[in-house]
Amino acid sequence: MRLAGKVAIISGGARGMGAVEAKLFANEGAKIVVADILDEEGQKTVEEINELGGEATFVHLDVTDEADWARAVLTAESMYSKVDILVNNAGIFHVASIEDTSLDSWDSQMDINAKGVFLGTKAVVSAMKKAGGGSIVNISSLAALVGGNNTSAYAASKAAVRIFTKSTAVEYSRDKIRANSVHPGIIETPMTSDNLKDPDFRRPRIENTPIQRIGTSEDVAYGVLFLASDESSYVTGAELVIDGGRTAI
């Protein structure tokens, strides 16, 4: 019960990594606000958590909408009295060369991946101060650390998350609010499934990973759990890379 007594908001918690994180957190004793634009899938994730003896609720959240974020925080406080943890997990991923990246594609990745993290952090800080502190875990990417082909907009948005996390950590350390970023390599999720079905996309990513496999949502979720828990009480402004060794090459 590594999160006993904690209350967590997880954006993008309806499916993929977010849903795995929500279920793991609930299993470790946290009360969960699953926040997502996918209402039906989010409700299903909440039902699964509650059926297994956990405690969770769903709130509709467009991470680019400041009012939606305010409602998510209000839901957590009204139902569970506080907010201890925020996982900014929601994100999107488009594959395209720079010259083939449309302005709409650039803007949407920046809005969801970067602005969503800013709005989530902005919304939750006051609640965390009232709770006596908290932990913010932002899902960035391996793409924020190294260059790559056909991911320029995604990489730029995730690099913004990386440095924003460090700024958050410095700004709110005296309020006992920690902020850390997680940098997954290629992970098998609904967001990446279409690309990973292409052998020409999948094969080189396995070949370039020392552990020689694609990562799972569980691989990431356990790292997020550590950063969310009090076990990481002296960790802030840090980058946790979960990439099967790709950045070690």
Residue pairs with C-beta under 8 A, 6 or more apart in sequence:
1 28
1 29
2 28
2 29
2 225
2 229
2 231
3 25
3 28
3 29
3 30
3 85
3 225
3 228
3 229
4 28
4 29
4 30
5 29
6 25
6 29
6 30
6 31
6 84
6 85
6 228
6 229
7 30
7 31
7 32
7 33
7 76
7 80
7 81
7 82
7 83
7 84
7 85
8 22
8 25
8 30
8 31
8 32
8 33
8 83
8 84
8 85
8 86
8 87
8 228
9 32
9 33
9 35
9 72
9 73
9 76
9 83
9 85
9 86
9 87
9 120
9 124
10 18
10 21
10 22
10 25
10 32
10 33
10 34
10 35
10 87
10 89
11 18
11 35
11 36
11 61
11 63
11 72
11 86
11 87
11 88
11 89
11 90
11 116
11 120
12 18
12 35
12 36
12 63
12 89
12 90
12 91
13 19
13 21
13 22
13 32
13 33
13 34
13 35
13 36
13 42
13 45
13 87
13 89
14 34
14 36
14 37
14 38
14 41
14 42
14 44
14 45
15 36
15 38
15 41
15 45
15 190
16 189
16 190
16 191
16 217
17 89
17 139
17 184
17 187
17 189
17 217
17 220
17 221
18 34
18 36
18 87
18 89
18 90
19 34
19 41
19 45
19 217
20 217
20 218
20 220
20 221
21 87
21 89
21 217
21 220
21 221
21 224
21 225
22 32
22 34
22 45
22 49
22 56
23 45
23 48
23 49
23 52
23 54
24 218
24 221
24 222
24 225
25 32
25 85
25 225
25 228
26 32
26 49
26 52
26 54
26 55
26 56
27 52
27 54
28 225
28 229
30 84
30 85
30 228
31 55
31 56
31 79
31 80
32 46
32 49
32 54
32 55
32 56
32 57
33 56
33 57
33 58
33 59
33 72
33 75
33 76
33 79
33 80
34 42
34 45
34 46
34 49
34 56
34 57
34 58
34 59
35 42
35 58
35 59
35 60
35 61
35 72
36 42
36 58
36 60
36 61
36 90
37 60
37 61
37 62
37 63
39 58
39 60
42 58
42 60
43 58
45 56
45 58
46 56
46 57
46 58
49 55
49 56
50 56
55 80
57 75
57 79
59 71
59 72
59 75
60 68
60 71
61 68
61 69
61 71
61 72
61 90
62 68
63 69
63 88
63 90
63 112
63 115
63 116
63 117
63 119
63 120
64 111
64 112
64 115
64 116
64 119
65 119
66 119
66 122
66 123
69 119
69 120
69 122
69 123
69 124
70 123
72 123
73 83
73 123
73 124
73 127
76 82
76 83
76 127
77 83
77 127
82 127
82 130
82 131
83 124
83 127
83 128
83 131
83 134
84 128
84 131
84 133
84 134
84 135
85 134
85 135
85 136
85 137
85 228
86 120
86 121
86 124
86 128
86 134
86 135
86 136
86 137
87 137
87 139
87 224
87 228
88 116
88 117
88 120
88 121
88 136
88 137
88 138
88 139
88 161
89 139
89 224
90 112
90 116
91 112
91 113
91 116
91 139
91 158
91 191
92 108
92 109
92 112
92 113
92 191
93 109
93 151
93 154
93 191
93 192
94 101
94 105
94 108
94 109
94 153
94 154
95 150
95 151
95 195
95 201
96 102
96 105
96 150
96 153
97 149
97 150
97 152
98 152
101 152
101 153
105 153
106 153
109 153
109 154
109 156
109 157
110 153
110 156
110 157
110 160
112 157
113 154
113 157
113 158
113 160
113 161
114 157
114 158
114 160
114 161
114 164
117 138
117 160
117 161
117 164
117 165
118 164
121 136
121 138
121 164
121 168
121 179
124 134
124 136
125 172
125 175
125 177
127 134
128 134
128 136
128 172
128 175
128 177
129 175
129 177
132 176
133 175
133 176
133 177
133 178
134 176
134 177
134 178
135 177
135 178
135 179
135 180
135 227
135 228
135 229
135 232
136 165
136 168
136 177
136 178
136 179
136 180
137 179
137 180
137 181
137 182
137 224
137 227
137 228
138 161
138 164
138 165
138 179
138 180
138 181
138 182
139 161
139 181
139 182
139 184
139 220
139 224
140 158
140 159
140 161
140 162
140 165
140 181
140 182
140 183
140 239
141 154
141 155
141 158
141 161
141 183
141 184
142 183
142 184
142 185
142 186
142 241
142 243
142 246
142 247
143 151
143 154
143 155
143 158
143 159
144 155
144 158
144 159
144 161
144 162
144 181
144 183
145 162
145 183
145 239
145 241
145 247
146 246
146 247
147 155
148 155
161 181
162 181
162 183
162 239
165 179
165 180
165 181
165 237
166 179
166 181
166 237
168 177
168 179
169 178
169 179
169 180
169 236
169 237
170 237
172 179
173 236
178 227
178 232
178 233
178 235
178 236
179 236
179 237
180 227
180 232
180 235
180 236
180 237
180 238
180 239
180 240
181 238
181 239
181 240
182 220
182 223
182 224
182 227
182 239
182 240
182 242
183 239
183 240
183 241
183 242
183 243
184 215
184 219
184 220
184 242
184 243
185 205
185 209
185 215
185 241
185 242
185 243
185 244
185 246
186 192
186 196
186 205
186 209
186 214
186 215
187 214
187 215
187 216
187 217
187 219
187 220
188 196
188 214
188 215
188 216
188 217
189 217
195 201
195 202
196 202
196 214
202 214
205 214
206 212
206 213
206 214
208 246
208 249
209 243
209 244
209 245
209 246
210 244
210 245
210 246
210 248
210 249
211 244
211 245
212 244
213 244
215 242
215 243
215 244
219 242
220 242
223 240
223 242
226 232
226 240
227 235
227 240
241 247
